[in-house]
């Protein structure tokens, strides 16, 4: 990691995601399936780990804005 270069997170840092504030996602199973697949991406793309972590926090009640 000594020779690595910093990478910005490809996420708007000012966006505040909350548990409510939008209508519920139509099919939560699709959201869980997609997020479950995203959990393997940070192995090869560590700059995406923050973004994947944020969407994983809302797997129990996904909203449209997530």
DRENPA-3360 file (N, C-alpha, C; in nm, 2 decimals, always signed):
BEGIN
1 = XXXXXXXX = +0.08/-0.12/+0.00/+0.00/+0.00/+0.00/+0.08/+0.13/+0.00 ~ +0.22/+0.11/+0.02/+0.30/+0.23/+0.02/+0.30/+0.31/-0.11 ~ +0.30/+0.24/-0.22/+0.30/+0.30/-0.35/+0.17/+0.33/-0.41 ~ +0.06/+0.31/-0.33/-0.07/+0.33/-0.39/-0.11/+0.48/-0.39 ~ -0.20/+0.52/-0.48/-0.24/+0.66/-0.50/-0.38/+0.67/-0.45 ~ -0.41/+0.78/-0.38/-0.55/+0.80/-0.33/-0.65/+0.81/-0.45 ~ -0.77/+0.75/-0.43/-0.88/+0.76/-0.52/-1.00/+0.82/-0.46 ~ -1.06/+0.91/-0.52/-1.19/+0.97/-0.46/-1.30/+0.86/-0.47;
9 = XXXXXXXX = -1.39/+0.87/-0.37/-1.50/+0.78/-0.37/-1.60/+0.82/-0.48 ~ -1.65/+0.74/-0.57/-1.74/+0.78/-0.67/-1.89/+0.79/-0.62 ~ -1.90/+0.87/-0.52/-2.03/+0.89/-0.46/-2.04/+1.04/-0.41 ~ -2.16/+1.10/-0.43/-2.18/+1.23/-0.38/-2.18/+1.23/-0.23 ~ -2.08/+1.29/-0.17/-2.07/+1.28/-0.02/-2.17/+1.37/+0.05 ~ -2.24/+1.46/-0.01/-2.34/+1.54/+0.06/-2.48/+1.47/+0.06 ~ -2.50/+1.37/-0.01/-2.63/+1.30/-0.01/-2.65/+1.23/+0.12 ~ -2.76/+1.25/+0.19/-2.79/+1.19/+0.31/-2.90/+1.08/+0.29;
17 = XXXXXXXX = -2.86/+0.96/+0.31/-2.96/+0.85/+0.29/-3.02/+0.82/+0.43 ~ -3.15/+0.81/+0.43/-3.22/+0.79/+0.56/-3.31/+0.66/+0.54 ~ -3.36/+0.61/+0.65/-3.44/+0.49/+0.64/-3.58/+0.52/+0.58 ~ -3.63/+0.64/+0.59/-3.75/+0.67/+0.53/-3.74/+0.81/+0.46 ~ -3.84/+0.85/+0.38/-3.83/+0.97/+0.31/-3.86/+0.95/+0.16 ~ -3.89/+0.82/+0.13/-3.93/+0.79/+0.00/-4.03/+0.67/+0.01 ~ -4.08/+0.63/-0.10/-4.17/+0.51/-0.10/-4.09/+0.39/-0.10 ~ -4.15/+0.28/-0.05/-4.08/+0.15/-0.04/-4.05/+0.10/-0.18;
25 = XXXXXXXX = -3.93/+0.03/-0.19/-3.89/-0.03/-0.31/-3.99/-0.14/-0.34 ~ -4.03/-0.16/-0.47/-4.13/-0.25/-0.51/-4.10/-0.40/-0.47 ~ -3.99/-0.45/-0.50/-3.95/-0.58/-0.47/-3.82/-0.58/-0.39 ~ -3.82/-0.59/-0.26/-3.70/-0.59/-0.18/-3.60/-0.70/-0.21 ~ -3.66/-0.81/-0.27/-3.57/-0.92/-0.30/-3.47/-0.89/-0.41 ~ -3.52/-0.81/-0.51/-3.43/-0.77/-0.62/-3.32/-0.68/-0.56 ~ -3.35/-0.58/-0.47/-3.25/-0.50/-0.41/-3.15/-0.58/-0.33 ~ -3.19/-0.68/-0.26/-3.10/-0.76/-0.18/-3.01/-0.84/-0.28;
33 = XXXXXXXX = -3.07/-0.89/-0.39/-2.99/-0.97/-0.48/-2.88/-0.88/-0.54 ~ -2.92/-0.76/-0.58/-2.82/-0.67/-0.64/-2.71/-0.63/-0.55 ~ -2.75/-0.59/-0.42/-2.65/-0.55/-0.32/-2.57/-0.67/-0.28 ~ -2.62/-0.79/-0.28/-2.54/-0.91/-0.25/-2.43/-0.93/-0.35 ~ -2.46/-0.91/-0.48/-2.36/-0.92/-0.58/-2.26/-0.81/-0.57 ~ -2.30/-0.69/-0.53/-2.20/-0.58/-0.51/-2.10/-0.60/-0.40 ~ -2.13/-0.69/-0.31/-2.04/-0.71/-0.20/-1.90/-0.77/-0.24 ~ -1.90/-0.83/-0.36/-1.77/-0.89/-0.40/-1.68/-0.79/-0.48;
41 = XXXXXXXX = -1.74/-0.67/-0.52/-1.67/-0.57/-0.60/-1.55/-0.51/-0.52 ~ -1.56/-0.48/-0.39/-1.45/-0.41/-0.32/-1.32/-0.50/-0.31 ~ -1.33/-0.63/-0.34/-1.21/-0.71/-0.34/-1.11/-0.66/-0.45 ~ -1.16/-0.63/-0.56/-1.07/-0.58/-0.67/-1.08/-0.43/-0.69 ~ -1.18/-0.36/-0.63/-1.20/-0.22/-0.64/-1.22/-0.16/-0.51 ~ -1.12/-0.14/-0.43/-1.13/-0.09/-0.29/-1.19/+0.05/-0.28 ~ -1.19/+0.13/-0.38/-1.24/+0.26/-0.37/-1.40/+0.26/-0.37 ~ -1.46/+0.15/-0.41/-1.60/+0.13/-0.40/-1.65/+0.08/-0.27;
49 = XXXXXXXX = -1.57/+0.04/-0.18/-1.61/-0.02/-0.05/-1.70/+0.07/+0.03 ~ -1.68/+0.20/+0.03/-1.76/+0.30/+0.10/-1.91/+0.30/+0.04 ~ -1.91/+0.30/-0.09/-2.05/+0.31/-0.16/-2.12/+0.18/-0.13 ~ -2.06/+0.06/-0.14/-2.12/-0.06/-0.12/-2.17/-0.07/+0.03 ~ -2.09/-0.02/+0.12/-2.13/-0.02/+0.26/-2.25/+0.06/+0.28 ~ -2.26/+0.17/+0.22/-2.38/+0.26/+0.23/-2.51/+0.19/+0.19 ~ -2.50/+0.12/+0.07/-2.63/+0.06/+0.02/-2.66/-0.07/+0.10 ~ -2.56/-0.13/+0.16/-2.58/-0.25/+0.25/-2.65/-0.21/+0.38;
57 = XXXXXXXX = -2.64/-0.09/+0.42/-2.71/-0.05/+0.55/-2.86/-0.05/+0.53 ~ -2.91/-0.05/+0.41/-3.06/-0.04/+0.40/-3.12/-0.16/+0.34 ~ -3.06/-0.28/+0.36/-3.11/-0.40/+0.30/-3.24/-0.44/+0.37 ~ -3.26/-0.41/+0.49/-3.38/-0.46/+0.56/-3.51/-0.38/+0.52 ~ -3.49/-0.25/+0.47/-3.61/-0.18/+0.43/-3.57/-0.08/+0.32 ~ -3.54/-0.13/+0.20/-3.50/-0.04/+0.09/-3.61/+0.05/+0.04 ~ -3.57/+0.17/+0.01/-3.66/+0.28/-0.05/-3.61/+0.31/-0.19 ~ -3.69/+0.38/-0.26/-3.66/+0.41/-0.40/-3.54/+0.50/-0.41;
65 = XX = -3.51/+0.59/-0.32/-3.40/+0.67/-0.33/-3.27/+0.61/-0.29 ~ -3.27/+0.49/-0.24/-3.15/+0.41/-0.21/-3.10/+0.36/-0.34;
% end
